[in-house]
């Protein structure tokens, strides 16, 4: 099955809109992109909304439709809803994140670093994965509209897939399923609506 970019884009747009709580105002929203994820040739976008003084919720979406020489590819569609508890105030300082994720992928001839996902360097795998995990992060305010955040976490996942020879139109090797651990790193650049820190509001 090929990644249907048009269909997945529509699903992504609907999901982003659906994460905005009714009555949420623009000053409670942030739009972001993960530059480390983008460095894997995967365009990505996140939307986060404030729910309460110390809680936010949002969704991150990534879509990689690219193929490279020698049938090397990291094609996938990822959608990851997330809730965050902020130790001080929403969008400022330290936070703890809780997330779930779904991915449809078509990955071939990729040598992942640190020995992650062995076997993908000499075959093509096409399938789906679900995962859930937790993370820690910190946000620094750069200006009233911009911030930068770092996040590190780990997910426990389950995947089911078909494996093929990695050459184009490769022979089916078989079907498999497995549990996996997925480390997660993010360096996000965020654009905010008109939000103010607590001490500014109290003036």
Beta strands, then each sheet from edge to edge (+ up, - down):
strand 1: 29-34
strand 2: 43-52
strand 3: 55-64
strand 4: 73-86
strand 5: 93-108
strand 6: 123-141
strand 7: 146-165
strand 8: 172-192
sheet 1: 1+ 2- 3+ 4- 5+ 6- 7+ 8- 1+
end
